[in-house]
């Protein structure tokens, strides 16, 4: 005979604590995203090089 355990829903102060932690994590994620997006807009993407033109002549490829 096997018994399956189920966890009860958090009640009272524990429920409020979980809600508060979730809210704090959402605020932190929002602030970090704003900081990263501002940095990307201001400085552009690092390592971005101009596009390369490739010209093919038969079997040879010249990169300009």
N, C-alpha and C positions, 0 to 999 in steps of 0.2 A: 504494500500500500504506500503510494507516494503522495506527498502533500506539496502543493505548489504555494509558494509564498508570494503574497502581493504586498507592495509597499503602500502604506496609507498616504493620502494627500497631506502635505504639510498644513498645519493649522496654526492659527494665532500669530505669535511673534515670528515664527519660522517662515510663514507665508509672506509676511511683510518684509522680512529680511531678504528673501529671494527676489521679491519684486524690486526692492531698493538696489540690490546688486545688479540686476538686469538693467535697470534704468541708468545706473552709473556707467556700466560697460557700454551702453548705447551712446551716452554722451561722450565718453572717451574716444570711441570709434569715429563719431562725427567730427570731433575736433582734429583728430589725427588725419582724417581724410581731407579736411579743409587745408591743413598745413601742407600736405603733400601736393594737392592740386594747385595751391598758390605757388609753390616752389617750381612745379613743372611749367606753369604758365610764365613765370618770371624768367627762368633760366633755360627753358627748352629742354629737350631730351638730350642727355649726355651721349656722346659718341655718334651723333647724327652727322652723316657725311652727305655731300651733294650726290645726286643720282649719277650713275655711270652709264655712258653711252657705249653700246657694243655694236660693232660693225663686222659683218661676216663677209669674207671673200673666199668662196670655195670652201676649203677645209681649214683655212686660217681664221682666227678671230683676233681683231685688233681692239684693244680696250683704250679708249681715249680719256 
